[in-house]
């Protein structure tokens, strides 16, 4: 709707994770580097956590785009409370079809990892939304990693989830799994400076040639979003719509205030209530 008006060739603040729009803040750059190090150093388990909307999935997608022919990727992106067996989901992630008992499914999975390794490829299983996995499922992942030997690492497992995942992994009964995690990073909200750079980065990638958000507007965006990228996207996207409706080529503080007043007043977006502060 507003793209042509602002001279953009794409939506700068889409809510879907797009690795092309990843802003390399110090945190996100460090997270990506650590995950890449985990791959290169043959880490059996790697852990990436962060609040909802912090950019975890975007970082992982940027990582997976850099994988070479020596890695076979399996992605589980919709784990939930009724997850069932890890083996079934892992088979699906690697596009493997097998029927029969749980033992048969496990054996098929292990044989796949061994066969890939024989071809010169490691298998990497990425489990997104891993905070939804209970003790039983996390223990299944640990046992699945036993396919690795001291000499040969045929499977790497990357766990990606919200902060609750850390609380679960801290339980004494998961000590064996926690001890196998050699790469570990937690994404925190963006600082004010990073929020300003984040918005400018996305606008530039979308084709903007002049500033659209005034500094005073970005100050309020950061305050009300708490520096969470997804919330920044939501607020900035709607603010562009408001500015377009008013035929204004820049977004100032009053535009942001109008969005907040309307959204909170309608109870449609309680995340932007006045008592939200940056963490």
LUMMAR-867986 format. One record per residue (C-alpha): residue number from 0; chain; x, y, z. Coordinates in steps of 0.5 Angstrom, whole numbers, plus 500, padded with zeros to 3 digits. Layout:
REM residues N
    i  ch   px   py   pz
  NUM   A    X    Y    Z
...
//
This chain:
REM residues 279
    i  ch   px   py   pz
    0   A  500  500  500
    1   A  505  505  502
    2   A  511  502  498
    3   A  511  507  492
    4   A  509  513  496
    5   A  516  512  500
    6   A  520  510  494
    7   A  521  503  497
    8   A  521  496  493
    9   A  519  492  499
   10   A  516  492  506
   11   A  521  494  510
   12   A  518  491  517
   13   A  515  484  515
   14   A  513  480  521
   15   A  516  474  517
   16   A  523  472  519
   17   A  527  474  513
   18   A  535  472  513
   19   A  536  478  508
   20   A  534  483  513
   21   A  538  481  519
   22   A  541  487  522
   23   A  548  485  525
   24   A  547  488  531
   25   A  553  486  536
   26   A  549  481  539
   27   A  546  478  533
   28   A  553  478  529
   29   A  556  474  536
   30   A  550  469  536
   31   A  551  468  528
   32   A  558  467  529
   33   A  558  462  535
   34   A  553  458  531
   35   A  558  458  525
   36   A  563  456  530
   37   A  559  450  533
   38   A  558  447  526
   39   A  566  448  525
   40   A  568  445  532
   41   A  563  439  531
   42   A  559  441  537
   43   A  554  436  539
   44   A  549  441  542
   45   A  548  448  541
   46   A  543  453  544
   47   A  540  459  542
   48   A  535  463  546
   49   A  532  469  547
   50   A  525  473  548
   51   A  519  472  543
   52   A  521  476  537
   53   A  528  477  539
   54   A  530  474  532
   55   A  532  467  534
   56   A  529  464  527
   57   A  532  470  523
   58   A  539  468  525
   59   A  538  461  524
   60   A  535  462  517
   61   A  541  466  516
   62   A  546  460  518
   63   A  542  455  514
   64   A  543  459  508
   65   A  551  459  509
   66   A  551  451  510
   67   A  555  447  504
   68   A  555  441  501
   69   A  558  437  507
   70   A  552  439  512
   71   A  545  435  511
   72   A  540  440  515
   73   A  534  437  518
   74   A  529  443  521
   75   A  523  442  526
   76   A  520  449  526
   77   A  513  447  530
   78   A  515  443  536
   79   A  509  444  541
   80   A  506  440  547
   81   A  503  434  543
   82   A  510  433  540
   83   A  510  426  540
   84   A  516  422  539
   85   A  522  426  537
   86   A  524  420  532
   87   A  518  421  528
   88   A  519  429  527
   89   A  526  428  526
   90   A  525  423  520
   91   A  520  428  517
   92   A  525  433  518
   93   A  530  429  514
   94   A  524  427  509
   95   A  525  420  511
   96   A  519  415  511
   97   A  519  409  515
   98   A  513  405  518
   99   A  513  400  524
  100   A  515  400  531
  101   A  519  406  535
  102   A  525  401  535
  103   A  525  401  527
  104   A  524  408  526
  105   A  530  410  531
  106   A  534  405  527
  107   A  532  408  520
  108   A  534  415  523
  109   A  541  412  526
  110   A  542  409  519
  111   A  541  415  515
  112   A  546  419  520
  113   A  551  414  519
  114   A  550  413  511
  115   A  551  421  510
  116   A  557  421  514
  117   A  560  415  510
  118   A  558  420  504
  119   A  562  426  507
  120   A  556  429  510
  121   A  554  431  518
  122   A  547  431  519
  123   A  545  438  523
  124   A  538  437  526
  125   A  535  444  528
  126   A  529  444  533
  127   A  526  451  534
  128   A  521  453  539
  129   A  525  448  543
  130   A  522  451  550
  131   A  516  446  548
  132   A  520  440  549
  133   A  519  436  556
  134   A  524  432  560
  135   A  522  426  556
  136   A  523  429  549
  137   A  529  432  551
  138   A  532  426  554
  139   A  530  423  547
  140   A  535  428  543
  141   A  540  426  548
  142   A  540  419  547
  143   A  539  420  539
  144   A  546  424  540
  145   A  549  417  542
  146   A  550  416  535
  147   A  556  420  536
  148   A  563  416  538
  149   A  569  419  541
  150   A  572  419  534
  151   A  566  421  529
  152   A  561  426  530
  153   A  555  424  525
  154   A  550  428  528
  155   A  549  436  531
  156   A  543  438  535
  157   A  541  446  535
  158   A  536  448  540
  159   A  533  454  539
  160   A  528  457  544
  161   A  525  462  549
  162   A  528  463  556
  163   A  524  458  559
  164   A  528  453  555
  165   A  534  455  560
  166   A  530  453  566
  167   A  528  446  563
  168   A  535  445  562
  169   A  538  447  569
  170   A  534  441  572
  171   A  538  436  575
  172   A  535  431  571
  173   A  538  434  565
  174   A  545  435  567
  175   A  547  430  562
  176   A  544  434  556
  177   A  546  440  559
  178   A  554  438  560
  179   A  554  436  552
  180   A  552  444  550
  181   A  558  447  548
  182   A  556  453  544
  183   A  551  457  548
  184   A  548  464  547
  185   A  542  468  549
  186   A  539  474  545
  187   A  537  480  549
  188   A  533  486  547
  189   A  536  492  542
  190   A  539  498  545
  191   A  537  505  543
  192   A  542  506  539
  193   A  541  499  535
  194   A  534  500  535
  195   A  536  506  531
  196   A  541  503  526
  197   A  536  497  526
  198   A  530  501  523
  199   A  535  505  518
  200   A  538  498  516
  201   A  531  495  514
  202   A  529  501  510
  203   A  535  502  506
  204   A  535  494  504
  205   A  528  496  502
  206   A  530  501  498
  207   A  530  508  502
  208   A  534  513  500
  209   A  533  518  505
  210   A  531  518  513
  211   A  524  516  514
  212   A  523  516  521
  213   A  525  522  525
  214   A  530  521  531
  215   A  524  523  536
  216   A  520  517  533
  217   A  525  512  534
  218   A  526  514  541
  219   A  519  512  542
  220   A  519  506  538
  221   A  525  503  542
  222   A  521  505  549
  223   A  515  502  547
  224   A  518  496  544
  225   A  523  494  549
  226   A  528  493  544
  227   A  524  487  541
  228   A  525  487  534
  229   A  518  484  532
  230   A  515  489  536
  231   A  519  494  533
  232   A  517  492  526
  233   A  510  492  528
  234   A  510  499  531
  235   A  514  501  525
  236   A  510  498  519
  237   A  503  501  522
  238   A  507  508  523
  239   A  508  508  516
  240   A  501  506  514
  241   A  499  512  518
  242   A  504  517  515
  243   A  502  515  508
  244   A  494  516  510
  245   A  496  523  512
  246   A  501  524  506
  247   A  507  525  510
  248   A  513  523  508
  249   A  517  523  515
  250   A  514  519  521
  251   A  515  523  527
  252   A  513  522  534
  253   A  506  524  534
  254   A  505  519  528
  255   A  508  514  533
  256   A  503  517  539
  257   A  497  516  534
  258   A  499  509  533
  259   A  500  507  540
  260   A  493  511  542
  261   A  489  508  537
  262   A  492  501  538
  263   A  492  501  546
  264   A  485  504  546
  265   A  482  498  541
  266   A  486  493  546
  267   A  488  490  539
  268   A  495  491  541
  269   A  496  490  549
  270   A  504  489  548
  271   A  504  497  547
  272   A  501  499  553
  273   A  504  505  557
  274   A  507  501  562
  275   A  512  497  558
  276   A  519  499  559
  277   A  525  497  556
  278   A  529  491  559
//
